[in-house]
Amino acid sequence: MNFVTLAIKNLLRRRGRTILTILGVAIAIAVLFSLLSFNSGYEKQLSGELDNLGIHILAVPKGCPYEAASLIIHGGVIPKYLMGSAIDEVKKVDGIEVASPMLLQQYYKEGRPHIVYGIDSDDMKRLKPWWQVEGRLFTQNEGNVLVIGRNLAEEEGKPKKNVGDVVPFGPDGTPFTIVGILERTGTQDDEFHFVPLPMAQRVFDKPDQITTIAIMVKDISKISEISGQLEKIPDVQVVTMTQIMGTIMNLVGSAQTLLISVIIIAIIISAVGIINTLLMSVNERTREFGMMKAVGASGLDIGKLVFIETLLITAGGGILGLMIAIFGSGLIEGFVREIVPYAPAGNLMTPEPGLIGLCLLFSVGIGFVCGIYPAIRSSRLTPMEAIRSNLE
């Protein structure tokens, strides 16, 4: 007896119910795969983004929470500032390779925020030596010049910006010349404007004020010791990249709790649907199973048949769910980005073979669990029950 062929034929006889049950499993597996894939990609991209910063420590105004450092990385403006004199105190600390002052500001144009970094270009060359610029970086004594990220240069629906173009910049729309376009990095830098620090302070009326000091140390094993020295500087609070990542992941954890709850509910609903479908099938096929036993089929054979039907439903649902998640990853990622704070740039959902295998195994596991009771119940039916049910 070919149990698989017989099971497929039995499922096709009840196509509507079978399809609905498979869809229930597919939704649960799609949600599960999406969360696992997003979580894996999020941590990987976040770690890569923090590594690509080239920064080990951020010195921020005292009283700012760790979230403020996360905002700085992702282009958010904080309301407190350090005085420019703080940079001299920071540079006196032993073990510091680079200490670069930055001023982070925003201005709105056409209802959209534009994020501006006032930087020291010489320091940035050391902090981010992998930067490639079409054109050139500015020097600190230049005026009315800027470098923009590649995404800004190629904004959808707008004329492409080129090196040498003069564009309105800042809240007053002052003409600035684009001297360089940053080649795509896959990080938030692709969305930013970069100008000399003195120009940013003048345009945004923040004389001798900075948002943060980006620090690179000579020996990363001494970060704790150096952080302790920096904390002694008045008005300075120190945040390390490890602390920033921990803070972000704690924030992400709360959003993930919500998503995990959704997964658990979806899986429970799917499991109940599978068991209900199979029990209804067993009840409807009492006469069929009784006749099979009458012609020589054993209870084990009937149990196998029901069990195989269960596995086919869950395996089919698992495959369909993975296809939905993979092909709809763009839409799913966009939705999850709205829920999860501080999402890094780059593709966060990738179909890793390990995750695909895990989700398929999980869907088959659901089949095993859900198929046990219906298989046992069907295997215990007797020919007399079949005759009795037919007479009733």
C-alpha positions in Angstrom: 0.0 0.0 0.0 1.4 3.4 -1.0 0.5 5.5 1.9 1.8 8.8 0.5 -0.2 8.5 -2.7 -3.3 7.5 -0.8 -2.8 10.4 1.7 -2.5 12.9 -1.2 -5.7 11.6 -2.8 -7.5 11.9 0.5 -6.4 15.5 1.0 -7.4 16.4 -2.6 -10.9 15.1 -1.9 -11.3 17.9 0.7 -9.5 20.6 -1.2 -11.1 23.6 0.5 -10.5 22.5 4.0 -6.9 21.3 3.1 -6.0 24.6 1.5 -7.3 26.6 4.5 -5.4 24.4 6.9 -2.2 24.8 4.9 -2.6 28.6 4.8 -2.9 28.6 8.6 0.4 26.8 8.9 2.0 29.0 6.2 1.1 32.2 8.1 2.6 30.9 11.3 5.8 29.8 9.6 6.1 33.0 7.6 5.9 35.1 10.7 8.4 32.8 12.5 10.9 32.9 9.7 10.5 36.7 9.3 11.2 37.3 13.0 14.2 35.0 13.1 15.6 36.3 9.9 15.1 39.9 10.9 16.6 39.3 14.3 19.7 37.7 12.8 20.1 40.3 10.2 19.5 43.2 12.6 22.3 42.1 15.0 24.7 41.4 12.1 24.0 44.8 10.4 24.1 46.7 13.7 27.4 45.1 14.6 28.8 45.9 11.2 27.5 49.5 11.3 29.1 50.1 14.7 32.4 48.5 13.5 32.3 50.7 10.4 31.9 53.9 12.5 35.6 53.6 13.3 34.7 55.1 16.7 35.3 53.4 20.0 33.9 56.0 22.4 31.4 58.9 22.2 31.8 61.8 24.6 28.4 63.5 25.0 27.0 66.2 27.3 26.5 65.1 30.9 23.0 64.1 31.7 22.3 62.5 28.3 21.0 58.9 28.4 22.7 56.2 26.4 19.9 56.5 23.9 21.3 59.9 23.0 24.4 58.3 21.6 22.2 55.9 19.6 20.4 58.9 18.2 23.7 60.6 17.2 24.7 57.5 15.3 21.4 57.4 13.4 21.1 61.1 12.7 18.9 62.2 15.7 19.5 65.6 17.3 19.9 65.9 21.0 19.1 69.2 22.8 22.4 69.5 24.8 25.8 70.6 23.7 29.4 70.6 24.8 31.6 73.6 24.6 34.5 73.5 22.1 37.0 73.7 25.0 36.0 70.1 26.0 38.0 68.8 23.0 41.3 70.1 24.5 40.6 68.4 27.7 39.7 65.1 26.0 42.9 65.2 23.9 45.0 65.3 27.1 43.9 61.8 28.1 46.6 59.2 27.4 45.7 56.4 25.0 43.5 58.4 22.6 44.4 58.1 18.9 41.8 60.5 17.5 39.3 62.9 19.2 37.1 64.5 16.6 34.4 67.2 17.5 31.1 67.0 15.7 28.0 69.1 15.5 24.8 67.4 14.5 21.9 69.5 13.3 18.7 69.2 11.2 16.8 71.5 8.9 13.6 70.9 7.0 13.1 71.4 3.3 9.9 70.5 1.5 8.6 68.9 4.7 11.5 66.5 5.0 14.3 66.6 7.6 17.9 67.0 6.3 20.6 65.7 8.6 23.8 67.7 8.8 27.1 66.7 10.3 29.7 69.4 11.0 33.0 67.5 11.0 36.8 67.8 10.9 37.6 66.3 7.5 41.2 65.4 8.5 39.9 63.5 11.6 37.3 61.7 9.5 39.9 60.4 7.1 41.5 58.6 10.1 38.2 57.5 11.6 36.8 56.2 8.4 39.7 55.4 6.0 37.4 53.3 3.8 35.4 56.3 2.7 35.5 56.8 -1.1 34.5 60.2 -2.4 33.7 61.2 -5.9 35.3 64.7 -6.1 37.1 65.5 -2.9 36.6 66.1 0.8 36.6 69.8 1.9 39.3 71.4 4.1 38.4 73.0 7.4 39.0 76.6 6.3 36.7 76.4 3.3 33.3 78.1 3.3 30.0 77.2 1.7 31.0 73.7 0.6 29.6 70.3 1.5 29.9 66.6 0.8 26.7 64.5 0.5 25.8 60.8 0.8 25.2 58.9 -2.4 21.5 58.3 -1.6 21.0 62.1 -1.3 22.7 62.6 -4.7 20.4 60.1 -6.3 17.1 60.9 -4.6 14.2 59.3 -6.4 12.0 61.7 -8.3 14.6 64.5 -8.2 17.3 65.5 -10.6 20.6 63.8 -9.8 23.1 66.0 -8.0 26.7 66.1 -9.3 30.0 67.4 -8.0 30.1 71.2 -8.7 26.4 71.8 -8.3 25.3 74.7 -6.2 22.4 73.9 -3.9 20.4 75.8 -1.2 21.6 74.6 2.2 20.5 75.2 5.8 17.5 76.8 7.2 18.1 80.0 5.2 18.8 78.3 1.9 22.4 79.6 1.6 24.0 78.6 -1.6 26.6 75.8 -1.0 28.8 74.0 -3.6 28.9 70.2 -3.6 32.6 69.4 -3.7 32.2 65.6 -3.1 29.7 62.8 -3.1 30.3 59.9 -0.7 30.3 56.6 -2.5 27.7 54.2 -1.1 28.6 52.7 2.2 25.4 50.8 3.1 25.2 52.8 6.4 23.4 55.9 7.6 26.2 58.0 6.1 24.5 57.6 2.7 21.7 59.9 3.9 23.8 62.7 5.5 25.2 66.1 4.6 28.8 66.8 5.8 30.2 70.3 6.1 33.2 71.8 7.8 32.6 72.1 11.6 33.1 76.0 11.7 30.6 76.4 8.8 28.0 74.2 10.6 28.4 76.3 13.8 27.9 79.5 11.8 24.9 78.3 9.7 23.0 76.9 12.7 24.1 79.7 15.1 25.9 77.4 17.5 29.2 79.2 18.1 31.8 77.1 19.8 29.3 74.4 20.5 29.5 70.7 19.5 27.1 67.7 19.9 29.7 65.0 20.6 33.4 64.1 20.4 34.1 60.9 18.5 37.1 59.0 20.0 39.3 56.3 18.6 41.7 54.7 21.2 45.1 53.3 20.5 44.4 50.0 22.4 40.8 48.8 22.6 41.7 46.7 25.7 42.1 50.0 27.6 38.7 51.4 26.7 37.4 51.1 30.3 40.5 52.8 31.8 40.3 55.6 29.2 36.5 56.0 29.8 37.2 56.4 33.5 39.6 59.3 32.8 37.2 61.0 30.4 34.4 60.8 33.0 36.5 63.1 35.2 36.2 65.9 32.7 33.4 68.4 33.8 30.2 68.3 31.7 31.3 65.1 29.8 29.6 61.8 29.8 31.2 58.8 28.1 29.4 56.1 26.1 31.2 53.2 24.5 30.1 51.4 21.4 29.4 48.2 23.5 27.0 50.2 25.7 25.3 51.7 22.6 24.7 48.2 21.1 23.5 46.9 24.4 21.0 49.8 24.8 19.7 49.3 21.2 19.3 45.6 21.7 17.4 46.2 24.9 15.0 48.5 23.0 14.7 45.9 20.2 14.0 43.2 22.8 10.7 44.9 23.9 9.5 45.0 20.3 10.6 41.4 19.7 8.5 40.4 22.7 5.4 41.7 20.9 6.4 39.9 17.7 7.1 36.6 19.6 3.6 36.9 21.2 2.1 37.2 17.7 4.1 34.1 16.6 2.9 32.0 19.6 -0.7 33.0 18.9 -0.4 32.2 15.2 1.2 28.8 16.0 -1.5 27.9 18.5 -4.3 28.9 16.0 -2.6 26.8 13.3 -2.2 23.8 15.6 -5.9 24.0 16.7 -6.9 24.3 13.1 -4.9 21.2 12.1 -6.2 19.1 14.9 -9.8 20.2 14.2 -9.4 19.4 10.5 -8.0 15.9 11.2 -10.6 15.0 13.8 -13.4 16.1 11.5 -11.8 14.0 8.8 -11.6 11.0 11.1 -15.2 11.4 12.1 -16.4 11.8 8.5 -14.3 8.7 7.4 -15.4 6.3 10.2 -17.1 4.1 7.7 -14.1 4.2 5.3 -11.6 3.3 8.0 -13.9 0.5 9.3 -14.1 -0.9 5.8 -10.3 -0.7 5.4 -10.0 -2.8 8.6 -12.6 -5.2 7.3 -10.5 -5.9 4.2 -7.3 -6.4 6.2 -5.8 -3.0 7.0 -4.4 -2.8 10.5 -4.9 0.0 13.0 -1.2 0.9 12.5 -1.9 1.3 8.7 -4.8 3.7 9.3 -2.8 5.6 11.9 0.1 5.9 9.5 -2.3 7.3 6.8 -3.6 10.0 9.1 -0.1 10.8 10.3 1.2 11.2 6.8 -1.7 13.4 5.9 -0.8 15.6 8.8 2.9 15.8 7.8 1.9 16.6 4.2 -0.3 19.5 5.4 2.4 21.0 7.7 5.3 20.4 5.3 3.2 22.1 2.5 2.3 24.9 4.8 6.0 25.3 5.9 7.2 25.5 2.3 4.4 28.0 1.3 5.1 30.1 4.4 8.8 30.3 3.6 8.0 31.3 0.0 5.7 34.0 1.3 8.3 35.3 3.7 11.2 35.2 1.2 9.4 36.8 -1.7 7.6 39.3 0.5 10.7 40.1 2.6 10.7 43.7 1.4 7.2 44.4 2.6 7.7 42.5 5.9 11.0 44.3 6.6 9.4 47.7 6.0 6.6 46.8 8.5 9.0 45.5 11.1 11.2 48.6 10.7 8.2 50.7 11.8 8.0 48.7 15.0 11.7 48.2 15.9 13.7 51.3 16.9 17.0 52.4 15.4 17.0 49.9 12.5 20.4 50.0 10.7 20.7 50.5 7.0 21.1 47.6 4.7 19.2 44.4 4.0 18.1 43.0 7.3 16.3 39.9 6.0 18.3 37.3 4.2 17.2 33.7 3.5 19.9 31.9 5.4 19.9 28.1 4.7 20.1 27.4 8.5 17.0 29.4 9.2 15.1 27.8 6.3 15.9 24.4 7.5 15.0 25.3 11.1 11.6 26.6 10.0 10.9 23.5 7.9 11.8 21.3 10.8 9.6 23.3 13.0 6.6 22.9 10.7 7.2 19.2 10.5 7.4 19.1 14.3 4.0 20.8 14.4 2.7 17.9 12.2 4.1 15.3 14.6 2.5 16.9 17.6 -0.8 17.6 16.0 -1.1 14.2 14.3 -0.6 12.0 17.3 -4.1 12.1 18.8 -6.0 11.9 15.5 -3.8 9.0 14.4 -4.3 7.1 17.6 -8.1 7.7 17.5 -8.4 6.6 13.9 -6.3 3.5 14.5 -8.7 2.3 17.3 -11.8 2.3 15.1 -13.4 -1.1 14.5 -15.5 -2.5 11.7 -18.5 -2.6 14.1 -18.2 1.2 14.7 -18.2 1.7 11.0 -21.4 -0.3 10.5 -23.0 1.4 13.5 -22.2 4.9 12.2 -23.5 4.0 8.8 -26.8 2.8 10.3 -27.1 5.9 12.4 
